[in-house]
Amino acid sequence: MNKLLEVMDVVIGYGGAPVVRQVSFALEPGRIGCLLGPSGCGKTTLLRAIAGFELLQGGEIRMRGQVVSHAGWSLPPEQRRVGMVFQDFALFPHLKVGDNIGFGLRHLSERERRARVQALLRLVGLPEYEGAYPHQLSGGQQQRVALARAMAPRPELLLLDEPFSSMDAELREQLAREVRAIIKEEEITALLVTHDQYEAFAMADEIGVLSAGQLMQWDSGYNLYHRPGNRFVADFIGQGVILPGEVLNERQVQTELGAISGQLPQGCTVGCKLEILLRPDDILHDDQSALHAKVVAKAFRGAEFLYTLELASGTRVLCLAPSHHDHPLGERLGIRVEVDHLVMFPQPGQSGDVAGA
């Protein structure tokens, strides 16, 4: 299938210092992508370059096969058919909601513009707010208006720069799901920037994790969680701990929690030192188990408790248990390991690649 967006070995920097380093990824038509990473990783700079607001130092950006940016040259933003939703929504305070949405439709007749505005108001669930002003809306409603305004001219690519950052965590995830449904309804290709992984999971088909200007992995949310490509992705996505281990044979690694089976990193032989990623759902509460760990912290999550457990060595692991299993601090729990996707990394100084099984 043809790629709508191709980012190819892109380098962006200021004053000689690179902010984005050799980043490459692509989006197919109708897909929603996400650039995810901590503050300062270069994700917003990269988004602005795709929009046409930043020059490249190296590489190129293509839309539908046409080069729109290369080193020292950039097609103006208004010629790219790109829509953008900003972090602060950037609605015009003196214009009513309908006029905000229709602002980019001045090339249409009054009848066509009105029909498009009303269709979008219905799509974003705000048909009765056409005559309201932005200050009369809640943050979530303003966000929907900003989305409708960006979609109104039917852009080939919709860019969203931390659009939910002003919302509380619960509302962010809910809005991300709603916005995904709206974008899919309009069959628009979109690229989101966020630091919130749950927002990324709720909205995106594919997610790129960035660190210090480099793309660590471009993959589905499922694979980022269960098959992280390196230690940074393993630490950044989800919750988990790294446990040391030693290869027993071609399928097993000995750890403090016992022997764990899985596919070993390429090149690891008996005696090879590994680091194993264990998620909270990999460690199960089991009263019949001979292995015990002490409860040192607990967090109520509604249906579940997230327990922090301390092993005999002092190493701490995480365990999810149903919330009717309410255990006090200091109690010793029986636990067992049940890993569906085993992720292992060679310890520093050891050879081998990451492996997930």
HELIX and SHEET records of a PDB file:
HELIX    1   1 LYS A   43  ALA A   51  1                                   9    
HELIX    2   2 PRO A   77  GLN A   79  5                                   3    
HELIX    3   3 VAL A   97  ILE A  101  1                                   5    
HELIX    4   4 GLY A  102  LEU A  105  5                                   4    
HELIX    5   5 GLU A  110  LEU A  123  1                                  14    
HELIX    6   6 PRO A  127  TYR A  129  5                                   3    
HELIX    7   7 PRO A  134  GLN A  136  5                                   3    
HELIX    8   8 GLY A  139  MET A  151  1                                  13    
HELIX    9   9 ALA A  169  GLU A  186  1                                  18    
HELIX   10  10 GLN A  197  MET A  203  1                                   7    
HELIX   11  11 GLY A  221  HIS A  226  1                                   6    
HELIX   12  12 ARG A  231  PHE A  236  1                                   6    
HELIX   13  13 PRO A  280  ASP A  282  5                                   3    
SHEET    1   A 5 ALA A  17  LEU A  27  0                                        
SHEET    2   A 5 LEU A   5  TYR A  14 -1                                        
SHEET    3   A 5 GLY A  58  MET A  63 -1                                        
SHEET    4   A 5 GLN A  66  HIS A  70 -1                                        
SHEET    5   A 5 TRP A  73  SER A  74 -1                                        
SHEET    1   B 6 VAL A  82  VAL A  85  0                                        
SHEET    2   B 6 LEU A 157  ASP A 161  1                                        
SHEET    3   B 6 THR A 189  THR A 194  1                                        
SHEET    4   B 6 ILE A  32  LEU A  36  1                                        
SHEET    5   B 6 GLU A 206  SER A 211  1                                        
SHEET    6   B 6 GLN A 214  ASP A 219 -1                                        
SHEET    1   C 6 GLY A 258  SER A 261  0                                        
SHEET    2   C 6 GLN A 252  THR A 255 -1                                        
SHEET    3   C 6 VAL A 241  VAL A 247 -1                                        
SHEET    4   C 6 LYS A 273  LEU A 278 -1                                        
SHEET    5   C 6 VAL A 343  PRO A 346 -1                                        
SHEET    6   C 6 ALA A 355  GLY A 356 -1                                        
SHEET    1   D 5 ILE A 283  HIS A 285  0                                        
SHEET    2   D 5 ARG A 332  VAL A 337 -1                                        
SHEET    3   D 5 HIS A 292  PHE A 300 -1                                        
SHEET    4   D 5 GLU A 304  GLU A 310 -1                                        
SHEET    5   D 5 ARG A 316  PRO A 322 -1                                        
END                                                                             
